[in-house]
Amino acid sequence: MSHTEIWIALAGMAVVTIVTRALFLMAGEHVTVPDRLQRALRYAPAAALAAIILPDLMTWHGHFTLAPSNYKLMAGICAAVFYLFTRRMVGMIAVGMAVYTALRLLA
C-alpha cells in the first residue's frame, strides 16, 4: 500500500467511527428505543467484550488450550468469579492481574 492509500484508509476509518458514535448523540431524544429492544441490548456490551477477550484467554503460546497451564485463562476465570460475587470492576482487574502474575512467577 502506498502512503496515500494508508491515509485514505485512516481517514475513512475515522469518519466511520465518528459517524457511528455521533449518530446517537446527534439524534438525542428524537429517537426512542422500545423497552423490548432496550432489554435485549442490556447484555450486548458484555457479549461483545467476551467475543474480544475469550479468544485471547483461550490461547497460550499460539495454541488453543483449556488446560490449567494456560495462566491467562486461569486468571480470567478467577477475575470473573471475583466480579460475579462482588460486582467491583477495579477489584476484578486487580485479582486477574495478581493471579496471572503469581502463576507466571511461581511456574
Secondary structure, 3 states (H helix, E strand, C coil): CCHHHHHHHHHHHHHHHHHHHHHHHHHHHHCCCCHHHHHHHCCHHHHHHHHHHHHHHCEECCEECCCCCCHHHHHHHHHHHHHHHHCCHHHHHHHHHHHHHHHHHHC
